[in-house]
């Protein structure tokens, strides 16, 4: 789990920015401003991380608010209507700043005195008032030294010595940095109900031969419900009548339909594919399989610890040192310098503060990450926050779902093996029978055969539940189904067929075995390349977890050279496997695409989802979305993260190096305000140029 740090209560009281302190996203006029409001459980709520420049979000439909006194509040529908409004002050501030700089540059006569101060002050207050407000409020709570105080002193100090444009620019860039990530957070909020809305809100209750539509929460264990073809099962239950085939992807993530017969259990979230079935309810609404998955998502989200960005941790040490150093520089010379003049040393202290302004860091760190996010986007990868660019570089174990992640998630005919009959005639015969079924496997055979079967006359077709089809074609009795069908009718066949890994359709004609067709999910073209690239990047553990049968899973793992593979898993089993890896000290990335993957995606250090074929639940829960559905993009994401981290730390080193030099010169009166401006704005500009290099790199 991400950065499992257990912080002291004092640390938990930290806030991160004028907006993320209350909640990520736009600020609404009606929003409460109390930082210490009582905590409560709300739904849906996003868990918020303490990041100065990149709010860390994990999507859970019902997540407990974290222990921060400034935990995020849920965003309502009204928030979306006002989302654009929060950017207006920033835009106006930027326009005023650029206007003021232009008027200063051309030395416009009327732009001086009160007018000049008023323009820059207005530009500052539009974006900076809440930073100062939180700095003051933190001081009142005993939280004196944080980035708010650093920003406030630096910018107000710049105003004090007359560098108004510099003061506005620092605070403006700070806020602009947050706006870049606001969109991703807001979009996650708008989609957070995907999991909850997936549960059916109505169910047909069967009472004394009559059907009544009710909410599934009112149905009791032992009641009988009716599920029509195409409907989603609302409650776990036991089949009372003939049975049907069910799409189980919501629970297992597997595209293979599952045939259920009388007496077998059907779980909530499955989709009935064939005929009306009656179910005897075996679990209450809140105890259903789908509800348990939702609970797993909630619990996985609550186990997430905060990830603090570098500048937040750095400010704890840097801010008090800079503040006390500036005060000392202004006052201590009184005791040692005979010609001490307060205004002279105050000027030096203010220059010292301007030099120490974190502008270069505030700009270059988010721009470096945004450059990485932009580069990832061009490669079909969506990072939902800059924090994940850091986290992905630490991954040393990649866990993947099979169907839809490493395979296409679509059934295709693999082999046609006739015995004692022409291949084309065999395929046409099987397709003619399967054309009378709506089963997805049957559709795969029909699609593969084309129009060759249409000339054959099929009659007396009977579907034998859980076995297959029986019918007559041109006077011959034809059986098409699984091996159980041939056993049922006493048709002998090669026992080796039972050991075939893929899904198999066996055929008999007039009591004689006639051959078989294998059907399987195709492995994606770049899946093998993806595993090779991960190993080359130092990911020493690759794991495949699947709800499919063990034999198929092991075959795919062997073909792709995956280190470990486990089949026949339920969502809670996948969670257990990931937790076991984390207990080994592994930093785990999980890649999946189904609703069943949502809990483990949330639990992993980095959760990834396939965005093309993936379910909304997996996509909205994930930290990283691979929009092209290519598993090779997993390695690309890691490479982009590593290069981004390298560039960001280059910028940090550049900023510290130059500032340390000019700070020393300023302390002795050698550096003037011009050098201070270069140390701040100049270094920031160089850092920006370095950051945008990421956009031009090829991955």
Rosetta blueprint (number, residue, H / E / L):
1 X L
2 X L
3 X L
4 X L
5 X L
6 X L
7 X L
8 X L
9 X H
10 X H
11 X H
12 X H
13 X L
14 X L
15 X L
16 X L
17 X L
18 X L
19 X L
20 X L
21 X L
22 X L
23 X L
24 X L
25 X L
26 X L
27 X L
28 X L
29 X L
30 X L
31 X L
32 X L
33 X L
34 X L
35 X L
36 X L
37 X L
38 X L
39 X L
40 X L
41 X E
42 X L
43 X L
44 X L
45 X E
46 X E
47 X E
48 X E
49 X L
50 X L
51 X L
52 X L
53 X L
54 X L
55 X L
56 X L
57 X E
58 X E
59 X E
60 X E
61 X L
62 X L
63 X L
64 X E
65 X L
66 X L
67 X L
68 X L
69 X L
70 X L
71 X L
72 X L
73 X L
74 X L
75 X L
76 X L
77 X H
78 X H
79 X H
80 X H
81 X H
82 X L
83 X H
84 X H
85 X H
86 X H
87 X H
88 X H
89 X H
90 X H
91 X H
92 X H
93 X H
94 X H
95 X H
96 X H
97 X H
98 X H
99 X H
100 X H
101 X H
102 X H
103 X H
104 X H
105 X H
106 X L
107 X L
108 X L
109 X L
110 X L
111 X L
112 X L
113 X H
114 X H
115 X H
116 X H
117 X H
118 X H
119 X H
120 X H
121 X H
122 X H
123 X H
124 X H
125 X H
126 X H
127 X H
128 X H
129 X H
130 X H
131 X H
132 X H
133 X H
134 X H
135 X H
136 X H
137 X H
138 X H
139 X H
140 X H
141 X L
142 X L
143 X L
144 X L
145 X L
146 X L
147 X H
148 X H
149 X H
150 X H
151 X H
152 X H
153 X H
154 X H
155 X H
156 X H
157 X H
158 X H
159 X H
160 X H
161 X L
162 X L
163 X L
164 X H
165 X H
166 X H
167 X H
168 X H
169 X H
170 X H
171 X H
172 X H
173 X H
174 X H
175 X H
176 X H
177 X H
178 X H
179 X H
180 X H
181 X H
182 X H
183 X H
184 X H
185 X H
186 X H
187 X H
188 X H
189 X H
190 X H
191 X L
192 X L
193 X L
194 X H
195 X H
196 X H
197 X H
198 X L
199 X L
200 X L
201 X L
202 X L
203 X E
204 X E
205 X E
206 X E
207 X E
208 X L
209 X L
210 X E
211 X E
212 X E
213 X E
214 X E
215 X L
216 X H
217 X H
218 X H
219 X L
220 X L
221 X L
222 X L
223 X L
224 X E
225 X E
226 X E
227 X E
228 X L
229 X L
230 X L
231 X L
232 X E
233 X L
234 X L
235 X L
236 X L
237 X E
238 X E
239 X E
240 X L
241 X L
242 X L
243 X E
244 X E
245 X E
246 X E
247 X E
248 X L
249 X H
250 X H
251 X H
252 X H
253 X L
254 X L
255 X L
256 X L
257 X L
258 X E
259 X E
260 X E
261 X E
262 X L
263 X L
264 X L
265 X E
266 X E
267 X L
268 X L
269 X L
270 X L
271 X E
272 X E
273 X L
274 X L
275 X L
276 X L
277 X E
278 X E
279 X E
280 X E
281 X E
282 X L
283 X L
284 X L
285 X H
286 X H
287 X H
288 X L
289 X H
290 X H
291 X H
292 X H
293 X H
294 X H
295 X H
296 X H
297 X H
298 X H
299 X H
300 X H
301 X H
302 X H
303 X L
304 X L
305 X L
306 X L
307 X L
308 X L
309 X L
310 X H
311 X H
312 X H
313 X H
314 X H
315 X H
316 X H
317 X H
318 X H
319 X H
320 X H
321 X H
322 X H
323 X H
324 X H
325 X H
326 X H
327 X H
328 X H
329 X H
330 X H
331 X H
332 X L
333 X H
334 X H
335 X H
336 X H
337 X L
338 X L
339 X L
340 X L
341 X L
342 X H
343 X H
344 X H
345 X H
346 X H
347 X H
348 X H
349 X H
350 X H
351 X H
352 X H
353 X H
354 X H
355 X H
356 X H
357 X L
358 X L
359 X H
360 X H
361 X H
362 X H
363 X H
364 X H
365 X H
366 X H
367 X H
368 X H
369 X H
370 X H
371 X H
372 X H
373 X H
374 X H
375 X H
376 X H
377 X H
378 X H
379 X L
380 X L
381 X E
382 X E
383 X E
384 X L
385 X L
386 X H
387 X H
388 X H
389 X H
390 X H
391 X H
392 X H
393 X H
394 X L
395 X L
396 X L
397 X E
398 X E
399 X E
400 X E
401 X E
402 X L
403 X E
404 X L
405 X L
406 X L
407 X E
408 X E
409 X E
410 X E
411 X E
412 X E
413 X E
414 X E
415 X E
416 X E
417 X E
418 X E
419 X L
420 X L
421 X L
422 X L
423 X H
424 X H
425 X H
426 X H
427 X H
428 X H
429 X H
430 X H
431 X H
432 X H
433 X H
434 X H
435 X L
436 X L
437 X L
438 X L
439 X L
440 X H
441 X H
442 X H
443 X H
444 X H
445 X H
446 X H
447 X H
448 X H
449 X H
450 X L
451 X L
452 X L
453 X L
454 X L
455 X L
456 X L
457 X L
458 X E
459 X E
460 X E
461 X E
462 X E
463 X E
464 X E
465 X L
466 X L
467 X L
468 X E
469 X E
470 X E
471 X E
472 X E
473 X E
474 X L
475 X L
476 X E
477 X E
478 X E
479 X E
480 X E
481 X E
482 X L
483 X H
484 X H
485 X H
486 X H
487 X H
488 X H
489 X L
490 X L
491 X L
492 X L
493 X L
494 X L
495 X H
496 X H
497 X H
498 X H
499 X H
500 X L
501 X L
502 X L
503 X E
504 X E
505 X E
506 X E
507 X E
508 X E
509 X E
510 X L
511 X L
512 X E
513 X E
514 X E
515 X E
516 X E
517 X E
518 X E
519 X E
520 X E
521 X E
522 X E
523 X E
524 X L
525 X L
526 X L
527 X H
528 X H
529 X H
530 X H
531 X H
532 X H
533 X H
534 X H
535 X H
536 X H
537 X L
538 X L
539 X L
540 X L
541 X E
542 X E
543 X E
544 X E
545 X E
546 X L
547 X L
548 X L
549 X L
550 X H
551 X H
552 X H
553 X H
554 X H
555 X H
556 X H
557 X H
558 X H
559 X H
560 X H
561 X L
562 X L
563 X L
564 X E
565 X E
566 X E
567 X L
568 X L
569 X L
570 X L
571 X H
572 X H
573 X H
574 X H
575 X H
576 X H
577 X H
578 X H
579 X H
580 X H
581 X H
582 X H
583 X H
584 X L
585 X L
586 X L
587 X L
588 X E
589 X E
590 X E
591 X E
592 X E
593 X L
594 X L
595 X H
596 X H
597 X H
598 X H
599 X H
600 X H
601 X H
602 X H
603 X H
604 X L
605 X L
606 X E
607 X E
608 X E
609 X E
610 X E
611 X L
612 X L
613 X L
614 X L
615 X L
616 X H
617 X H
618 X H
619 X H
620 X H
621 X H
622 X L
623 X L
624 X E
625 X E
626 X E
627 X L
628 X L
629 X L
630 X L
631 X L
632 X L
633 X H
634 X H
635 X H
636 X H
637 X H
638 X H
639 X H
640 X H
641 X H
642 X H
643 X H
644 X H
645 X H
646 X H
647 X H
648 X H
649 X H
650 X H
651 X H
652 X H
653 X H
654 X H
655 X H
656 X H
657 X H
658 X H
659 X H
660 X H
661 X H
662 X H
663 X H
664 X H
665 X H
666 X H
667 X H
668 X L
669 X L
670 X L
671 X L
672 X L
673 X H
674 X H
675 X H
676 X H
677 X H
678 X H
679 X H
680 X H
681 X H
682 X H
683 X H
684 X H
685 X H
686 X H
687 X H
688 X H
689 X H
690 X H
691 X H
692 X L
693 X H
694 X H
695 X H
696 X H
697 X L
698 X L
699 X L
